[in-house]
């Protein structure tokens, strides 16, 4: 009988659970102009972080240590955190804030733990050194002088399918704007 793996389950369900959260945010949202535009601005920052990150990520080929990976080991997830805050703020709903907090606290520690194990398998010595110098999640604004001199690549952005996050965000904010006008 296969062993139950909670980390694998969290990894597989993280996008689905986030999508459920966005649907709930639309249902429970009570946006006004201030919450909408503040949330939209914060979301834009989160999307910039994700875009920058995806343009430096060479999945399982090379340890990402350039760009935003000099400030946090998980910039894509930090970008998601910023986007989640933007959605909760824009929706002006305690239910949405509660869902976001529960989602983030339940899923991301497990997902990050799973990915740390994978990085240790793929890049054992390099990851150990990187781990000593760069914080796990919340970025430090002090850049660490690592050997990662790679430049941002739009080709990597597209290869990593980051356009899906931009499309999803656009649709969410469009629907929220329509709800606000009704």
PyMOL commands that place a pseudoatom at each C-alpha (Angstrom):
pseudoatom trace, name=CA, resn=UNK, resi=1, chain=A, elem=C, hetatm=0, pos=[0.000, 0.000, 0.000]
pseudoatom trace, name=CA, resn=UNK, resi=2, chain=A, elem=C, hetatm=0, pos=[1.440, 3.416, -0.961]
pseudoatom trace, name=CA, resn=UNK, resi=3, chain=A, elem=C, hetatm=0, pos=[2.497, 5.698, 1.869]
pseudoatom trace, name=CA, resn=UNK, resi=4, chain=A, elem=C, hetatm=0, pos=[0.332, 8.786, 2.405]
pseudoatom trace, name=CA, resn=UNK, resi=5, chain=A, elem=C, hetatm=0, pos=[2.323, 11.920, 1.638]
pseudoatom trace, name=CA, resn=UNK, resi=6, chain=A, elem=C, hetatm=0, pos=[0.784, 15.144, 2.948]
pseudoatom trace, name=CA, resn=UNK, resi=7, chain=A, elem=C, hetatm=0, pos=[3.446, 17.320, 1.288]
pseudoatom trace, name=CA, resn=UNK, resi=8, chain=A, elem=C, hetatm=0, pos=[2.704, 15.801, -2.113]
pseudoatom trace, name=CA, resn=UNK, resi=9, chain=A, elem=C, hetatm=0, pos=[-1.040, 16.242, -1.569]
pseudoatom trace, name=CA, resn=UNK, resi=10, chain=A, elem=C, hetatm=0, pos=[-0.590, 19.915, -0.610]
pseudoatom trace, name=CA, resn=UNK, resi=11, chain=A, elem=C, hetatm=0, pos=[1.626, 20.475, -3.656]
pseudoatom trace, name=CA, resn=UNK, resi=12, chain=A, elem=C, hetatm=0, pos=[-0.933, 18.933, -6.007]
pseudoatom trace, name=CA, resn=UNK, resi=13, chain=A, elem=C, hetatm=0, pos=[-3.909, 20.796, -4.501]
pseudoatom trace, name=CA, resn=UNK, resi=14, chain=A, elem=C, hetatm=0, pos=[-2.349, 24.228, -3.930]
pseudoatom trace, name=CA, resn=UNK, resi=15, chain=A, elem=C, hetatm=0, pos=[-3.589, 25.747, -7.210]
pseudoatom trace, name=CA, resn=UNK, resi=16, chain=A, elem=C, hetatm=0, pos=[-7.055, 24.194, -6.901]
pseudoatom trace, name=CA, resn=UNK, resi=17, chain=A, elem=C, hetatm=0, pos=[-7.416, 25.448, -3.329]
pseudoatom trace, name=CA, resn=UNK, resi=18, chain=A, elem=C, hetatm=0, pos=[-6.283, 28.934, -4.387]
pseudoatom trace, name=CA, resn=UNK, resi=19, chain=A, elem=C, hetatm=0, pos=[-8.844, 28.881, -7.214]
pseudoatom trace, name=CA, resn=UNK, resi=20, chain=A, elem=C, hetatm=0, pos=[-11.584, 27.987, -4.728]
pseudoatom trace, name=CA, resn=UNK, resi=21, chain=A, elem=C, hetatm=0, pos=[-10.407, 30.916, -2.614]
pseudoatom trace, name=CA, resn=UNK, resi=22, chain=A, elem=C, hetatm=0, pos=[-10.682, 33.291, -5.571]
pseudoatom trace, name=CA, resn=UNK, resi=23, chain=A, elem=C, hetatm=0, pos=[-14.219, 32.091, -6.300]
pseudoatom trace, name=CA, resn=UNK, resi=24, chain=A, elem=C, hetatm=0, pos=[-15.146, 32.608, -2.645]
pseudoatom trace, name=CA, resn=UNK, resi=25, chain=A, elem=C, hetatm=0, pos=[-13.543, 36.057, -2.780]
pseudoatom trace, name=CA, resn=UNK, resi=26, chain=A, elem=C, hetatm=0, pos=[-15.762, 36.993, -5.706]
pseudoatom trace, name=CA, resn=UNK, resi=27, chain=A, elem=C, hetatm=0, pos=[-18.864, 35.651, -3.937]
pseudoatom trace, name=CA, resn=UNK, resi=28, chain=A, elem=C, hetatm=0, pos=[-18.198, 37.337, -0.575]
pseudoatom trace, name=CA, resn=UNK, resi=29, chain=A, elem=C, hetatm=0, pos=[-16.517, 40.500, -1.852]
pseudoatom trace, name=CA, resn=UNK, resi=30, chain=A, elem=C, hetatm=0, pos=[-17.896, 43.916, -0.922]
pseudoatom trace, name=CA, resn=UNK, resi=31, chain=A, elem=C, hetatm=0, pos=[-15.351, 46.126, -2.693]
pseudoatom trace, name=CA, resn=UNK, resi=32, chain=A, elem=C, hetatm=0, pos=[-15.436, 49.879, -2.767]
pseudoatom trace, name=CA, resn=UNK, resi=33, chain=A, elem=C, hetatm=0, pos=[-13.241, 52.142, -4.880]
pseudoatom trace, name=CA, resn=UNK, resi=34, chain=A, elem=C, hetatm=0, pos=[-10.538, 52.448, -2.219]
pseudoatom trace, name=CA, resn=UNK, resi=35, chain=A, elem=C, hetatm=0, pos=[-10.290, 48.728, -1.462]
pseudoatom trace, name=CA, resn=UNK, resi=36, chain=A, elem=C, hetatm=0, pos=[-10.446, 47.831, -5.153]
pseudoatom trace, name=CA, resn=UNK, resi=37, chain=A, elem=C, hetatm=0, pos=[-7.686, 50.148, -6.350]
pseudoatom trace, name=CA, resn=UNK, resi=38, chain=A, elem=C, hetatm=0, pos=[-5.475, 49.562, -3.310]
pseudoatom trace, name=CA, resn=UNK, resi=39, chain=A, elem=C, hetatm=0, pos=[-5.865, 45.807, -3.767]
pseudoatom trace, name=CA, resn=UNK, resi=40, chain=A, elem=C, hetatm=0, pos=[-5.188, 46.106, -7.482]
pseudoatom trace, name=CA, resn=UNK, resi=41, chain=A, elem=C, hetatm=0, pos=[-1.979, 48.054, -6.810]
pseudoatom trace, name=CA, resn=UNK, resi=42, chain=A, elem=C, hetatm=0, pos=[-0.783, 45.491, -4.265]
pseudoatom trace, name=CA, resn=UNK, resi=43, chain=A, elem=C, hetatm=0, pos=[-1.659, 42.680, -6.685]
pseudoatom trace, name=CA, resn=UNK, resi=44, chain=A, elem=C, hetatm=0, pos=[0.414, 44.393, -9.363]
pseudoatom trace, name=CA, resn=UNK, resi=45, chain=A, elem=C, hetatm=0, pos=[3.423, 44.289, -7.015]
pseudoatom trace, name=CA, resn=UNK, resi=46, chain=A, elem=C, hetatm=0, pos=[2.823, 40.571, -6.378]
pseudoatom trace, name=CA, resn=UNK, resi=47, chain=A, elem=C, hetatm=0, pos=[2.581, 39.898, -10.109]
pseudoatom trace, name=CA, resn=UNK, resi=48, chain=A, elem=C, hetatm=0, pos=[5.809, 41.828, -10.740]
pseudoatom trace, name=CA, resn=UNK, resi=49, chain=A, elem=C, hetatm=0, pos=[7.549, 39.662, -8.129]
pseudoatom trace, name=CA, resn=UNK, resi=50, chain=A, elem=C, hetatm=0, pos=[6.204, 36.497, -9.784]
pseudoatom trace, name=CA, resn=UNK, resi=51, chain=A, elem=C, hetatm=0, pos=[7.150, 37.708, -13.273]
pseudoatom trace, name=CA, resn=UNK, resi=52, chain=A, elem=C, hetatm=0, pos=[10.682, 38.592, -12.163]
pseudoatom trace, name=CA, resn=UNK, resi=53, chain=A, elem=C, hetatm=0, pos=[10.997, 35.212, -10.451]
pseudoatom trace, name=CA, resn=UNK, resi=54, chain=A, elem=C, hetatm=0, pos=[9.738, 33.177, -13.406]
pseudoatom trace, name=CA, resn=UNK, resi=55, chain=A, elem=C, hetatm=0, pos=[12.254, 34.899, -15.677]
pseudoatom trace, name=CA, resn=UNK, resi=56, chain=A, elem=C, hetatm=0, pos=[15.113, 33.550, -13.546]
pseudoatom trace, name=CA, resn=UNK, resi=57, chain=A, elem=C, hetatm=0, pos=[13.815, 30.024, -12.889]
pseudoatom trace, name=CA, resn=UNK, resi=58, chain=A, elem=C, hetatm=0, pos=[15.446, 27.133, -14.735]
pseudoatom trace, name=CA, resn=UNK, resi=59, chain=A, elem=C, hetatm=0, pos=[13.381, 24.348, -13.195]
pseudoatom trace, name=CA, resn=UNK, resi=60, chain=A, elem=C, hetatm=0, pos=[15.471, 21.400, -12.024]
pseudoatom trace, name=CA, resn=UNK, resi=61, chain=A, elem=C, hetatm=0, pos=[18.343, 22.348, -14.358]
pseudoatom trace, name=CA, resn=UNK, resi=62, chain=A, elem=C, hetatm=0, pos=[20.102, 24.969, -12.285]
pseudoatom trace, name=CA, resn=UNK, resi=63, chain=A, elem=C, hetatm=0, pos=[19.570, 26.307, -8.778]
pseudoatom trace, name=CA, resn=UNK, resi=64, chain=A, elem=C, hetatm=0, pos=[17.925, 29.721, -9.119]
pseudoatom trace, name=CA, resn=UNK, resi=65, chain=A, elem=C, hetatm=0, pos=[20.081, 32.217, -7.196]
pseudoatom trace, name=CA, resn=UNK, resi=66, chain=A, elem=C, hetatm=0, pos=[19.829, 35.299, -9.407]
pseudoatom trace, name=CA, resn=UNK, resi=67, chain=A, elem=C, hetatm=0, pos=[17.255, 38.069, -9.534]
pseudoatom trace, name=CA, resn=UNK, resi=68, chain=A, elem=C, hetatm=0, pos=[14.736, 37.825, -6.687]
pseudoatom trace, name=CA, resn=UNK, resi=69, chain=A, elem=C, hetatm=0, pos=[16.275, 34.535, -5.568]
pseudoatom trace, name=CA, resn=UNK, resi=70, chain=A, elem=C, hetatm=0, pos=[19.072, 36.633, -4.041]
pseudoatom trace, name=CA, resn=UNK, resi=71, chain=A, elem=C, hetatm=0, pos=[16.564, 38.029, -1.525]
pseudoatom trace, name=CA, resn=UNK, resi=72, chain=A, elem=C, hetatm=0, pos=[14.343, 35.027, -0.750]
pseudoatom trace, name=CA, resn=UNK, resi=73, chain=A, elem=C, hetatm=0, pos=[14.480, 31.349, -1.615]
pseudoatom trace, name=CA, resn=UNK, resi=74, chain=A, elem=C, hetatm=0, pos=[10.785, 31.379, -2.504]
pseudoatom trace, name=CA, resn=UNK, resi=75, chain=A, elem=C, hetatm=0, pos=[9.991, 34.573, -4.424]
pseudoatom trace, name=CA, resn=UNK, resi=76, chain=A, elem=C, hetatm=0, pos=[7.163, 32.979, -6.431]
pseudoatom trace, name=CA, resn=UNK, resi=77, chain=A, elem=C, hetatm=0, pos=[5.410, 32.015, -3.209]
pseudoatom trace, name=CA, resn=UNK, resi=78, chain=A, elem=C, hetatm=0, pos=[6.153, 35.387, -1.663]
pseudoatom trace, name=CA, resn=UNK, resi=79, chain=A, elem=C, hetatm=0, pos=[4.521, 36.932, -4.751]
pseudoatom trace, name=CA, resn=UNK, resi=80, chain=A, elem=C, hetatm=0, pos=[1.499, 34.696, -4.138]
pseudoatom trace, name=CA, resn=UNK, resi=81, chain=A, elem=C, hetatm=0, pos=[1.410, 35.908, -0.536]
pseudoatom trace, name=CA, resn=UNK, resi=82, chain=A, elem=C, hetatm=0, pos=[1.335, 39.537, -1.712]
pseudoatom trace, name=CA, resn=UNK, resi=83, chain=A, elem=C, hetatm=0, pos=[-1.398, 38.702, -4.241]
pseudoatom trace, name=CA, resn=UNK, resi=84, chain=A, elem=C, hetatm=0, pos=[-3.415, 36.920, -1.546]
pseudoatom trace, name=CA, resn=UNK, resi=85, chain=A, elem=C, hetatm=0, pos=[-3.210, 39.981, 0.689]
pseudoatom trace, name=CA, resn=UNK, resi=86, chain=A, elem=C, hetatm=0, pos=[-4.398, 42.123, -2.233]
pseudoatom trace, name=CA, resn=UNK, resi=87, chain=A, elem=C, hetatm=0, pos=[-7.421, 39.881, -2.817]
pseudoatom trace, name=CA, resn=UNK, resi=88, chain=A, elem=C, hetatm=0, pos=[-8.342, 39.859, 0.877]
pseudoatom trace, name=CA, resn=UNK, resi=89, chain=A, elem=C, hetatm=0, pos=[-7.996, 43.633, 1.102]
pseudoatom trace, name=CA, resn=UNK, resi=90, chain=A, elem=C, hetatm=0, pos=[-9.974, 44.326, -2.075]
pseudoatom trace, name=CA, resn=UNK, resi=91, chain=A, elem=C, hetatm=0, pos=[-12.791, 41.974, -1.098]
pseudoatom trace, name=CA, resn=UNK, resi=92, chain=A, elem=C, hetatm=0, pos=[-13.320, 43.640, 2.302]
pseudoatom trace, name=CA, resn=UNK, resi=93, chain=A, elem=C, hetatm=0, pos=[-14.505, 40.297, 3.691]
pseudoatom trace, name=CA, resn=UNK, resi=94, chain=A, elem=C, hetatm=0, pos=[-13.427, 38.588, 6.904]
pseudoatom trace, name=CA, resn=UNK, resi=95, chain=A, elem=C, hetatm=0, pos=[-14.359, 35.254, 5.284]
pseudoatom trace, name=CA, resn=UNK, resi=96, chain=A, elem=C, hetatm=0, pos=[-11.901, 35.844, 2.478]
pseudoatom trace, name=CA, resn=UNK, resi=97, chain=A, elem=C, hetatm=0, pos=[-9.183, 36.943, 4.890]
pseudoatom trace, name=CA, resn=UNK, resi=98, chain=A, elem=C, hetatm=0, pos=[-9.811, 33.819, 6.992]
pseudoatom trace, name=CA, resn=UNK, resi=99, chain=A, elem=C, hetatm=0, pos=[-9.672, 31.545, 3.960]
pseudoatom trace, name=CA, resn=UNK, resi=100, chain=A, elem=C, hetatm=0, pos=[-6.461, 33.168, 2.751]
pseudoatom trace, name=CA, resn=UNK, resi=101, chain=A, elem=C, hetatm=0, pos=[-4.811, 32.840, 6.183]
pseudoatom trace, name=CA, resn=UNK, resi=102, chain=A, elem=C, hetatm=0, pos=[-5.875, 29.191, 6.555]
pseudoatom trace, name=CA, resn=UNK, resi=103, chain=A, elem=C, hetatm=0, pos=[-4.862, 28.371, 2.989]
pseudoatom trace, name=CA, resn=UNK, resi=104, chain=A, elem=C, hetatm=0, pos=[-1.464, 29.945, 3.329]
pseudoatom trace, name=CA, resn=UNK, resi=105, chain=A, elem=C, hetatm=0, pos=[-0.714, 28.447, 6.745]
pseudoatom trace, name=CA, resn=UNK, resi=106, chain=A, elem=C, hetatm=0, pos=[-1.881, 24.964, 5.724]
pseudoatom trace, name=CA, resn=UNK, resi=107, chain=A, elem=C, hetatm=0, pos=[-0.468, 24.679, 2.220]
pseudoatom trace, name=CA, resn=UNK, resi=108, chain=A, elem=C, hetatm=0, pos=[2.702, 26.699, 1.918]
pseudoatom trace, name=CA, resn=UNK, resi=109, chain=A, elem=C, hetatm=0, pos=[4.757, 25.271, 4.798]
pseudoatom trace, name=CA, resn=UNK, resi=110, chain=A, elem=C, hetatm=0, pos=[4.193, 21.791, 3.331]
pseudoatom trace, name=CA, resn=UNK, resi=111, chain=A, elem=C, hetatm=0, pos=[4.834, 22.870, -0.257]
pseudoatom trace, name=CA, resn=UNK, resi=112, chain=A, elem=C, hetatm=0, pos=[8.005, 24.754, 0.673]
pseudoatom trace, name=CA, resn=UNK, resi=113, chain=A, elem=C, hetatm=0, pos=[9.260, 21.802, 2.734]
pseudoatom trace, name=CA, resn=UNK, resi=114, chain=A, elem=C, hetatm=0, pos=[8.717, 19.482, -0.240]
pseudoatom trace, name=CA, resn=UNK, resi=115, chain=A, elem=C, hetatm=0, pos=[10.564, 21.816, -2.593]
pseudoatom trace, name=CA, resn=UNK, resi=116, chain=A, elem=C, hetatm=0, pos=[13.455, 22.228, -0.144]
pseudoatom trace, name=CA, resn=UNK, resi=117, chain=A, elem=C, hetatm=0, pos=[13.893, 18.449, -0.125]
pseudoatom trace, name=CA, resn=UNK, resi=118, chain=A, elem=C, hetatm=0, pos=[13.882, 18.425, -3.918]
pseudoatom trace, name=CA, resn=UNK, resi=119, chain=A, elem=C, hetatm=0, pos=[16.497, 21.186, -4.142]
pseudoatom trace, name=CA, resn=UNK, resi=120, chain=A, elem=C, hetatm=0, pos=[18.704, 19.299, -1.670]
pseudoatom trace, name=CA, resn=UNK, resi=121, chain=A, elem=C, hetatm=0, pos=[18.430, 16.208, -3.885]
pseudoatom trace, name=CA, resn=UNK, resi=122, chain=A, elem=C, hetatm=0, pos=[19.209, 18.062, -7.107]
pseudoatom trace, name=CA, resn=UNK, resi=123, chain=A, elem=C, hetatm=0, pos=[21.834, 20.524, -5.852]
pseudoatom trace, name=CA, resn=UNK, resi=124, chain=A, elem=C, hetatm=0, pos=[23.096, 19.227, -2.462]
pseudoatom trace, name=CA, resn=UNK, resi=125, chain=A, elem=C, hetatm=0, pos=[26.218, 21.331, -1.820]
pseudoatom trace, name=CA, resn=UNK, resi=126, chain=A, elem=C, hetatm=0, pos=[25.022, 24.406, -3.684]
pseudoatom trace, name=CA, resn=UNK, resi=127, chain=A, elem=C, hetatm=0, pos=[21.642, 24.438, -1.913]
pseudoatom trace, name=CA, resn=UNK, resi=128, chain=A, elem=C, hetatm=0, pos=[23.210, 24.078, 1.541]
pseudoatom trace, name=CA, resn=UNK, resi=129, chain=A, elem=C, hetatm=0, pos=[25.379, 27.146, 0.883]
pseudoatom trace, name=CA, resn=UNK, resi=130, chain=A, elem=C, hetatm=0, pos=[22.432, 29.073, -0.574]
pseudoatom trace, name=CA, resn=UNK, resi=131, chain=A, elem=C, hetatm=0, pos=[20.246, 28.163, 2.408]
pseudoatom trace, name=CA, resn=UNK, resi=132, chain=A, elem=C, hetatm=0, pos=[22.792, 29.676, 4.803]
pseudoatom trace, name=CA, resn=UNK, resi=133, chain=A, elem=C, hetatm=0, pos=[22.781, 33.028, 2.998]
pseudoatom trace, name=CA, resn=UNK, resi=134, chain=A, elem=C, hetatm=0, pos=[19.217, 33.617, 1.809]
pseudoatom trace, name=CA, resn=UNK, resi=135, chain=A, elem=C, hetatm=0, pos=[16.036, 33.639, 3.936]
pseudoatom trace, name=CA, resn=UNK, resi=136, chain=A, elem=C, hetatm=0, pos=[13.351, 31.020, 3.340]
pseudoatom trace, name=CA, resn=UNK, resi=137, chain=A, elem=C, hetatm=0, pos=[10.333, 33.217, 2.674]
pseudoatom trace, name=CA, resn=UNK, resi=138, chain=A, elem=C, hetatm=0, pos=[10.242, 36.850, 3.748]
pseudoatom trace, name=CA, resn=UNK, resi=139, chain=A, elem=C, hetatm=0, pos=[12.847, 38.690, 1.688]
pseudoatom trace, name=CA, resn=UNK, resi=140, chain=A, elem=C, hetatm=0, pos=[15.716, 40.606, 3.084]
pseudoatom trace, name=CA, resn=UNK, resi=141, chain=A, elem=C, hetatm=0, pos=[16.482, 43.759, 1.171]
pseudoatom trace, name=CA, resn=UNK, resi=142, chain=A, elem=C, hetatm=0, pos=[20.182, 43.072, 1.408]
pseudoatom trace, name=CA, resn=UNK, resi=143, chain=A, elem=C, hetatm=0, pos=[21.330, 41.298, -1.728]
pseudoatom trace, name=CA, resn=UNK, resi=144, chain=A, elem=C, hetatm=0, pos=[23.613, 38.349, -1.197]
pseudoatom trace, name=CA, resn=UNK, resi=145, chain=A, elem=C, hetatm=0, pos=[26.637, 38.264, -3.510]
pseudoatom trace, name=CA, resn=UNK, resi=146, chain=A, elem=C, hetatm=0, pos=[26.087, 34.835, -4.988]
pseudoatom trace, name=CA, resn=UNK, resi=147, chain=A, elem=C, hetatm=0, pos=[27.382, 33.403, -8.220]
pseudoatom trace, name=CA, resn=UNK, resi=148, chain=A, elem=C, hetatm=0, pos=[23.994, 33.842, -9.913]
pseudoatom trace, name=CA, resn=UNK, resi=149, chain=A, elem=C, hetatm=0, pos=[24.690, 36.306, -12.696]
pseudoatom trace, name=CA, resn=UNK, resi=150, chain=A, elem=C, hetatm=0, pos=[21.834, 35.202, -14.937]
pseudoatom trace, name=CA, resn=UNK, resi=151, chain=A, elem=C, hetatm=0, pos=[19.743, 37.943, -16.486]
pseudoatom trace, name=CA, resn=UNK, resi=152, chain=A, elem=C, hetatm=0, pos=[15.960, 37.980, -16.641]
pseudoatom trace, name=CA, resn=UNK, resi=153, chain=A, elem=C, hetatm=0, pos=[14.631, 35.983, -19.596]
pseudoatom trace, name=CA, resn=UNK, resi=154, chain=A, elem=C, hetatm=0, pos=[11.211, 36.410, -21.186]
pseudoatom trace, name=CA, resn=UNK, resi=155, chain=A, elem=C, hetatm=0, pos=[11.766, 32.993, -22.755]
pseudoatom trace, name=CA, resn=UNK, resi=156, chain=A, elem=C, hetatm=0, pos=[11.916, 31.472, -19.257]
pseudoatom trace, name=CA, resn=UNK, resi=157, chain=A, elem=C, hetatm=0, pos=[8.858, 33.499, -18.237]
pseudoatom trace, name=CA, resn=UNK, resi=158, chain=A, elem=C, hetatm=0, pos=[6.860, 31.861, -21.051]
pseudoatom trace, name=CA, resn=UNK, resi=159, chain=A, elem=C, hetatm=0, pos=[8.431, 28.437, -20.546]
pseudoatom trace, name=CA, resn=UNK, resi=160, chain=A, elem=C, hetatm=0, pos=[7.441, 28.551, -16.865]
pseudoatom trace, name=CA, resn=UNK, resi=161, chain=A, elem=C, hetatm=0, pos=[3.856, 29.382, -17.950]
pseudoatom trace, name=CA, resn=UNK, resi=162, chain=A, elem=C, hetatm=0, pos=[3.707, 32.497, -15.821]
pseudoatom trace, name=CA, resn=UNK, resi=163, chain=A, elem=C, hetatm=0, pos=[1.215, 33.997, -18.262]
pseudoatom trace, name=CA, resn=UNK, resi=164, chain=A, elem=C, hetatm=0, pos=[-1.398, 31.852, -16.484]
pseudoatom trace, name=CA, resn=UNK, resi=165, chain=A, elem=C, hetatm=0, pos=[-0.997, 33.868, -13.270]
pseudoatom trace, name=CA, resn=UNK, resi=166, chain=A, elem=C, hetatm=0, pos=[-1.352, 37.121, -15.218]
pseudoatom trace, name=CA, resn=UNK, resi=167, chain=A, elem=C, hetatm=0, pos=[-4.450, 35.834, -17.013]
pseudoatom trace, name=CA, resn=UNK, resi=168, chain=A, elem=C, hetatm=0, pos=[-6.024, 34.588, -13.781]
pseudoatom trace, name=CA, resn=UNK, resi=169, chain=A, elem=C, hetatm=0, pos=[-5.346, 37.891, -12.045]
pseudoatom trace, name=CA, resn=UNK, resi=170, chain=A, elem=C, hetatm=0, pos=[-6.783, 39.868, -14.960]
pseudoatom trace, name=CA, resn=UNK, resi=171, chain=A, elem=C, hetatm=0, pos=[-9.987, 37.790, -14.920]
pseudoatom trace, name=CA, resn=UNK, resi=172, chain=A, elem=C, hetatm=0, pos=[-10.346, 38.070, -11.139]
pseudoatom trace, name=CA, resn=UNK, resi=173, chain=A, elem=C, hetatm=0, pos=[-9.973, 41.861, -11.146]
pseudoatom trace, name=CA, resn=UNK, resi=174, chain=A, elem=C, hetatm=0, pos=[-12.294, 42.219, -14.136]
pseudoatom trace, name=CA, resn=UNK, resi=175, chain=A, elem=C, hetatm=0, pos=[-15.021, 40.194, -12.394]
pseudoatom trace, name=CA, resn=UNK, resi=176, chain=A, elem=C, hetatm=0, pos=[-14.479, 42.107, -9.154]
pseudoatom trace, name=CA, resn=UNK, resi=177, chain=A, elem=C, hetatm=0, pos=[-14.782, 45.416, -11.037]
pseudoatom trace, name=CA, resn=UNK, resi=178, chain=A, elem=C, hetatm=0, pos=[-18.017, 44.229, -12.637]
pseudoatom trace, name=CA, resn=UNK, resi=179, chain=A, elem=C, hetatm=0, pos=[-19.363, 43.164, -9.247]
pseudoatom trace, name=CA, resn=UNK, resi=180, chain=A, elem=C, hetatm=0, pos=[-18.486, 46.568, -7.823]
pseudoatom trace, name=CA, resn=UNK, resi=181, chain=A, elem=C, hetatm=0, pos=[-20.513, 48.333, -10.523]
pseudoatom trace, name=CA, resn=UNK, resi=182, chain=A, elem=C, hetatm=0, pos=[-23.642, 46.219, -9.998]
for i in range(1, 182): cmd.bond("trace and resi %d" % i, "trace and resi %d" % (i + 1))
show_as sticks, trace
zoom trace
